[in-house]
């Protein structure tokens, strides 16, 4: 049986999953010893297979079982790592552990002041430079997306970004 999935859940995949669902649950349940975790693993396996793009799968049931086994292993590894971390702190007073791993009051105040200075630096930018800076640095837009949105050329976008970065750097120099 061949299965081709192209970005959406094919009818063939849905049939295979429905047919194999109980067997996958038993497999995951045996390995994990927890039926709720097994359900999560099987659902994750289905999501993974459903997102496979343009790949022909020769044996979908075997492919599903392999994914389930790999997800179970990942889950067990994460569980063991988490347990090991808990064991490291088993003899330690929880209040002491939190105190050791929490930032100091001074650090929190400094970071808040630094954030306020950054906000002021961004607010002080000329409107167009501020818009370009926010679209690029805070929203992660590409230069092409910014150009489409603002009507600016790529060279103008670079100029506004450079000006914004220099202005922010100058206004933030006391905090770095």
N, C-alpha and C positions, 0 to 999 in steps of 0.2 A: 504494500500500500504506500503510495507516495503522497506527501502533504506539501502543499505550497502555501505559504502565508505571506501576504503582502500588506502589512500595516494594519489589517483588521482581522478579526477572528473569522476564519473561514468556517463554512458549514462542516467541512470534513474535520477540522480541528475540534469543533464543538462536539461532534459525534465521538471522536476518539477520546476526548477528555471525559465525556459522560460515561462512556463504556469503561474506561480505566480508573475512574474516580475512586471507587471503593478499594480497588487493589492498591492505588497510590496512598490512600489514607492508611490502609493496613501496614504498608511498607514503612511509611513515616512514623506511624504509631509504634511499631515494633522497635524501631531504632531510637526513638525519643522517649518512649514510655509515658507519653502525655498526649491525649487525643486532641486537646485544644491547640497545642503547638503543631501537631500533625496537620490539622485543618489549615492553619496559617501557612505551613510549608507547601501543601498541595495547591493552595490558592496562589501563592507566589510562583510556583512552577507554571501554573496555567498562564499567569500574567507574562512570565518570561517567554513562554512559547508563543503567546499571542503577539508579542512585539517583535518577533523574528521577522526580518524583512527580506523578501526575495531569496529565500533559501529553501531548497527542496530537501525534505526530510524523508529518507527512505523507510524508516521504521519508527513512526510516531510514538507507539507505546514504549519502545525501548528508550527513545529520546526523552520522553516524559519521566520515566523511571530514573534515568541518569541525572536529569535536572533535580528531581526530588532528593536523590542520594547526595548530590553535591550541596544542595541547600541544607540538608540535615547536617552534613559535616561542618558547613559554615556556622550553623546555629550552635552546634556543640562546641566548636572552637570559641565562639563568642561567649558562650556560657562558662566554659572553663576559664577563660581570660578574666571574666567578671568575677568569678569565684576566687581566683588567685588574688585579684586586687582586694577583695573583701578580706581574705585571709591575711594579707599584709598588715591590715589595720585591726585585726581581731583583738589584739591585746591592748589596743590604744583607746583611751577615753575619746568618745565621739566629739566632744566639745573641743578637745585639744587638736584632734585631726582637722576639724573645720577651721579652727584658729590658724593652724599652720598653713592651710591651703586657701585662705581668704586674703584678699588684698588689704593692706593697711588702710586706715582712715585717711592718712595723708595721701596715699596713692589714689584713692577714690576721689578725693577733693581735687587733686592735681589733674586727673583725667577729665573731670567735669569742667574745670576751668579751661582745659585745652579744647574740649568740645565746644564750649561757648565761644572761645576765640576763633575757632574754625568757622562756626556759624556766622560770626561777625565778619570774618574775612570774606566769606562767600556773599553775604548780603552787601558788602561794600563794592563788589565788582560791578562794572557797567552792565546794564540789563542784558545785552546780547551775549557778552562774555559769560555772565552768570548762567544764562539759559544753555549755552553750548557746554559749559563745564558740568552742569547738573545732568544734562542728557548723556554725556559721555562717561563721567566718573561715578555718578550715583545710580544712573539707570542702565549703564552699560551699553548704550546705543553705539552702533558703528558710525563711522564718518558718513557712509552712504545714507544711513537712516536719518542722521542729523541733517544732512543736505536736503533730503526729501522733505523733511518736516519744516525746516527753516528757510529753504531757498538759497542758502549760502553755498559758495563753492568750497571744495575741499581745502583749498589754500586759505580761505577766510576762516574756516573751522579751525585749522591748525593755528592760525594767528590768534584767534580768540582763546583757544586752549592754552597756548603758550603764555599769553598775558594773564590769564586767570591763574595758572600754576605759579607764575612768578609773583603775582600779588599775594596769593595765599602763602607762598613760601616766606615772603618778606614779613607778612603779618604774623606768621606762626613761629618765626625764628626764636622767640623767647621761650617757646615750649618744646623745642627739640634739642 
